[in-house]
Amino acid sequence: MKVIKTEKEYLSALEQLDDLFDSHENTSEGEQAELLMILIEDYEAHNHPIDPPDPIEAIKFRMEQSGMKNKDLAKVIGYKSRVSEVLTKKRKLTLNMIRNLHEKMNIPYESLMTEY
C-alpha cells in the first residue's frame, strides 16, 4: 500500500475498501481496511475538502436535530424578532449570539464564523 496521489488511485482504494469493509478488526484484512481508510481520508482532506456549512444552515440543522422551534432559539440568541431576522439573513450574527450558539447548541465556531 502507498500514499494516494491521483484520482485513479483514490477510486481504486475506495473499491478495495469496499471489498474489505466488513473485515474483522484484528485480522490482516481488517488492518488493511484501517490503513486504506487513513490513506483515503488524507487524500480527501487535501483534494476534496468540505467547507463548513453556512452559519444559518448550521443553526437550522441543529434546530431540526433538537426539535427546536423559533421561540426556543429566541432563548439562545435574544428576542423572537431577532430570530426571524437572523434566519432570513436580514441580520448578521453578533459575537454574543455566536458564543451562545456555540455554548448552548454546541455548534462549532468555524461554522458560525464563516461568511454568508
N, C-alpha and C positions, 0 to 999 in steps of 0.2 A: 504494500500500500504506500502511496505517496501523496504529497500535497496536491490538491486540486487546483489547476491553473487555467483550465479552459472550460467553456460551456459544455463541450462534448464530454470531458472528463466528469463534470458535475452531473450531467444526465446519466452517465454510466454508473456513477456512485449511487445515485438515487435508485436505480434499478437493482444494484447489488444489495442495498439496504432493504429494499422491499422483499427480496428473497430471504434475507437474514432476520427480518424484523421480529419474528416470533421465537427466535432462538433463546435458550435459557442463558441467564446471566453468567454463570460460572463455566461456560463451555468455550471452546475456541471460536465457535460461530458467534456466540454472544459477545465475546471480546472484540471480534472483528466488526460486529454491528456497532458497538460502542465507539470504536475508533473511526468508523465511517461517519457516524453522527457528528463527531468532533470536527472532522475534515469538512463535512458538508456545511455545518454551522459557520465555520471560519470562512469558507468561500462565500456563503450567502451574506455574511456581515460585511464583506469587502465589495461584493459585486451586486448585491440585491438588498441594500439597506432599506429598512422600513422607517419612514419618518414618523415622529409622534403624531397622534391624531390632532385634529383641530380642537382647541380647548373647549369650545361649545359642544362639539360632538362627544368629547370625553365626558363632559358633565352629563349630557343626555344619556349616554351609555350607562354611566354609573347610577343615574336615577332609575333607569329601566331595570338594571340588575337588582337594585334595592327596593323596587316597588315604590319609589318616592313620587310625590306629586309636587307641583309648583309651590304649594303652600309649605311643604316640608323643606324645599330648597330655600325658601324665604328665611327660615330659621338659621340657615348656614351663611347666606350672603347678605341678608338685610331685608328691606321692605319687599312686599309682594310685587309692587310695581317695578322694582329693580330686576326681579326675576324675569319678568316678561321682557324688559329691555335687554337684558344680558342674553337670554335665549334666542332673541330675534336679531342679535348682534347690533342693536342700536346703542348699546352702552358697553364700553370696554371693561374688562375685569380690573379691579383695583388690587393693589398689593395686599390689602387686608382680606379681600374676597379670596384671592389666591391662597393665602395662608389658611383661611378657614376651610376652603375646599380640600386642601391637602390634608389638614389635620382631622377634619370631621368626616370626610368622604373617602380619604385615602387615595386621592387622585395624584399621580406623580407631578412634581413641579415641572418637569420637562414638557409634559402635556399641556399644562396650564399656561406656560410662558411663551408658547410659540405664537407667531403672527397669525392673525385671521382677519 
